[in-house]
Amino acid sequence: MNNFAERMKQSNKMNSRVIENYSRLKYAVFLFPSFLLLTIAMYLYFQNALNINGYINIQKEVFYSLNSHLAQFPIIEYNLTQIGDALIFLSLMSVFIIYVPEIWKALIPGSLLSMILSRGLKNLFTVPRPAAILDTHTFFIVGEMRPGFSSLPSGHSITIFTTLTILLFAFMPQKMLHRFFWTFSFLVTGMLLAFTRVGVGAHFPLDVIIGSIIGYFSALAGIFISRKNAVWSWLENKKYFPVFLLLLLVCVVLIVIKIMEDPLPVYVLTLLVTLFSLYKISDVYFKK
């Protein structure tokens, strides 16, 4: 009983730290992603690339170069690119439901917004994927071929940066030097994961960059929504834990199906994390 109380005390302390970090954010943080998107738009305009053919042609050579280098590590690329799957990344984040629910208060609206933006922009731009417009013998495809007209923006990149940005600000250190290295490490990790989409031949470089910026924007929006709206306060109420248990059981089934189809290490790791989250939530819910 004492151990349980101590764990909950540590959890509350961590959650309070996240609340404090989120409360420090000002609306000015939206200027950075807005500036980046405006810069890209201006670059495309001056390159006469605000059309599908121009958009693809200005980055075709960069795509071939990055794809040929990254595809030299197909197993690593194929495993890492799965993290951009919402089922995988959100399942890996499930442990925070117990320990830092404040993260999920931001993650839910942020993920919903990112999903809306991803689907809406893909339908708006209808940019063909590399396999739909380039000769598939001229670049590497790792895993299944991804044809279609949903290249811009990269949905995996949006998911990756939505999730990582929420974690970035949740545990942001106070000292300036530590903040720099913390932010730099997250940026590098995010770009390495996002650019696996180029490595497996699924997206063009700008799809990934634009998707990453949109993910960053979505995460910030999720944080501010969670600060202004108490609609997600029920996440900390034990009586709703059966909802999480049911959702995690569904995730376990879906992950097991993925493992049966393709036993990737990243799927196995995700399954273990999800099972651990199931155990911890059950433990807290049934604790007298």
Long-range contacts (C-beta under 8 A, 24 or more apart in sequence): 4-287, 11-98, 11-99, 11-100, 14-99, 14-100, 15-99, 15-100, 15-101, 15-102, 17-171, 18-100, 18-102, 18-103, 18-170, 18-171, 19-102, 21-169, 21-170, 21-171, 21-172, 22-102, 22-106, 22-169, 22-170, 22-223, 22-226, 22-227, 23-227, 25-169, 25-220, 25-223, 25-224, 27-224, 29-220, 30-217, 30-220, 32-216, 33-213, 33-214, 33-216, 33-217, 33-220, 34-217, 36-213, 37-210, 37-213, 40-206, 40-209, 40-210, 40-213, 52-125, 52-126, 52-127, 52-128, 55-127, 55-152, 55-204, 55-206, 56-127, 56-128, 56-133, 56-204, 59-204, 59-205, 59-206, 60-134, 62-205, 63-130, 63-139, 63-198, 63-204, 63-205, 64-138, 64-139, 66-195, 66-198, 66-199, 66-205, 67-130, 67-139, 67-140, 67-198, 67-199, 67-201, 68-139, 68-140, 70-195, 70-196, 70-198, 70-199, 71-139, 71-140, 71-142, 71-199, 71-200, 71-201, 73-199, 74-140, 74-142, 77-142, 77-196, 77-199, 77-200, 78-142, 78-143, 78-196, 78-200, 78-264, 79-264, 79-265, 79-266, 80-192, 80-193, 80-196, 80-266, 81-142, 81-143, 81-156, 81-193, 81-196, 81-197, 81-199, 81-200, 81-202, 82-264, 82-266, 82-267, 83-160, 83-193, 83-266, 84-154, 84-155, 84-156, 84-157, 84-159, 84-160, 84-193, 84-194, 84-196, 84-197, 85-156, 85-159, 86-111, 86-115, 86-159, 87-251, 87-254, 87-255, 88-255, 88-266, 88-267, 88-270, 89-159, 89-160, 89-163, 90-163, 90-251, 91-248, 91-251, 91-255, 91-270, 91-273, 91-274, 91-277, 92-269, 92-270, 92-273, 93-163, 94-244, 94-248, 94-251, 94-273, 94-274, 94-277, 95-273, 95-276, 95-277, 95-280, 97-235, 97-244, 97-277, 97-281, 98-277, 98-280, 98-281, 98-284, 100-170, 101-235, 101-236, 102-170, 102-226, 103-166, 103-167, 103-170, 104-232, 104-235, 105-226, 105-232, 105-233, 105-235, 106-166, 106-170, 106-219, 106-222, 106-223, 106-225, 106-226, 107-162, 107-163, 107-166, 107-222, 108-222, 108-232, 109-221, 109-222, 109-225, 109-226, 109-229, 109-232, 110-162, 110-166, 110-218, 110-219, 110-220, 110-221, 110-222, 110-223, 110-225, 111-159, 111-162, 111-163, 111-218, 111-222, 113-218, 113-221, 113-222, 114-158, 114-159, 114-162, 114-214, 114-215, 114-218, 114-219, 117-153, 117-158, 117-214, 117-218, 118-153, 118-155, 118-158, 118-211, 118-214, 121-152, 121-153, 121-214, 122-150, 122-151, 122-152, 122-153, 122-155, 123-150, 125-152, 126-150, 127-151, 127-152, 127-204, 127-207, 129-202, 129-203, 130-201, 130-202, 130-203, 130-204, 131-201, 131-202, 139-201, 140-199, 140-200, 140-201, 141-200, 141-201, 142-199, 142-200, 142-201, 143-200, 145-201, 146-201, 146-202, 151-203, 151-204, 151-207, 152-204, 152-206, 152-207, 152-210, 153-207, 153-210, 153-211, 153-214, 154-194, 154-197, 154-202, 154-203, 154-207, 154-208, 154-210, 154-211, 154-212, 155-211, 156-194, 156-196, 156-197, 156-202, 156-203, 156-211, 157-194, 157-197, 157-203, 157-207, 157-208, 157-209, 157-211, 157-212, 157-215, 158-211, 158-212, 158-214, 158-215, 158-218, 159-215, 160-190, 160-193, 160-194, 160-212, 160-215, 161-190, 161-194, 161-211, 161-212, 161-213, 161-214, 161-215, 161-216, 161-218, 161-219, 162-215, 162-216, 162-218, 162-219, 162-222, 163-215, 163-219, 164-189, 164-190, 164-215, 164-219, 165-215, 165-216, 165-219, 165-220, 166-219, 166-222, 166-223, 169-219, 169-223, 238-284, 238-285, 241-281, 241-284, 241-285, 242-285, 244-281, 245-278, 245-281, 245-282, 245-285, 248-274, 248-277, 248-278, 248-281, 249-278, 252-278
